[in-house]
Amino acid sequence: MELKVTGQKAYAYTGGKAFDAKLPTLVFVHGGEQDHSAWILQSRYLAHHGFGVLALDLPGHGRSGGAPLARIGDMADWIIAFLDAAGVASAALIGHSMGSLAALDCAARHPRRVTRIALLGIAFPMRVSPELLQATRENEPAAQDMINVWSHWAYAHYPSNPGPGFWVPGENLRLMQRQKPGVLHADFAACNDYAQGLARAAQVKCPALLILGRRDAMTPARGALEVARVIPGARTVTLEGSGHNLMGEKPDEVLDALVEFLRTA
């Protein structure tokens, strides 16, 4: 699905079905140096089970045009602009890593447009080490390799993959490699600079679910505890044996947690 948002081409994957704005809408927001395909397994299932799905490519990512946005708040506002363009009055937001911060900020500042939020791999503050941040600017391949190693627990590495022919780290690395030059630094700088996390968490009024990886080295689960405490009534699910790439390492468990959350009144 392609639309014009703020004058630029914006793309969203709709799960293999034509998007129907009359259905309950789910908006998937990817993490740094990623795009909609990080959500393929979960978004496709939910699109075929009663939801209208929009797995976004944020500006400058994947098939969307424009430059990557420099601030988390700008991403949150862009999500609302996409909903306007798609004719959607309100939606549930499901975000991973950088996308979880954007979903959190969006729910806090646009409460009438967000029905619930699911935050995967969230932490606040989402600091990036000076060495990694420098590498994202000066040596993208080295930064991508570091991120890929830190995003997975050993179980996801060949030959211990959960399914034959499914190379989780290799697929994640290729997804990063296909993003445009400069996107990686812009994304990680935006996460590092975001300072409003707890203030926004306290403003959230809708139901919230946090899905965390016990072995997450990028955004350790302990970094989400304060966010969960501040959001009124937030639920937390921690997946054993998963690193930061929860959707790839534990796709069924992530989907089960989302289905239960989305179908709970």
Secondary structure, DSSP 8 states (H G I E B T S, - for coil): -EEEETTEEEEEE-TTS---TTS-EEEEE--TT--GGGGHHHHHHHHTTT-EEEEE--TTSTT--S---SSHHHHHHHHHHHHHHHT-S-EEEEEETHHHHHHHHHHHH-TTTEEEEEEES--SS----HHHHHHHHH-HHHHHHHHHHHT--GGGSTT--SSTT--HHHHHHHHHHTS-TTHHHHHHHHHHH---HHHHHHH--S-EEEEEETT-SSS-GGGGHHHHHHSTT-EEEEETT--S-HHHHSHHHHHHHHHHHHT--
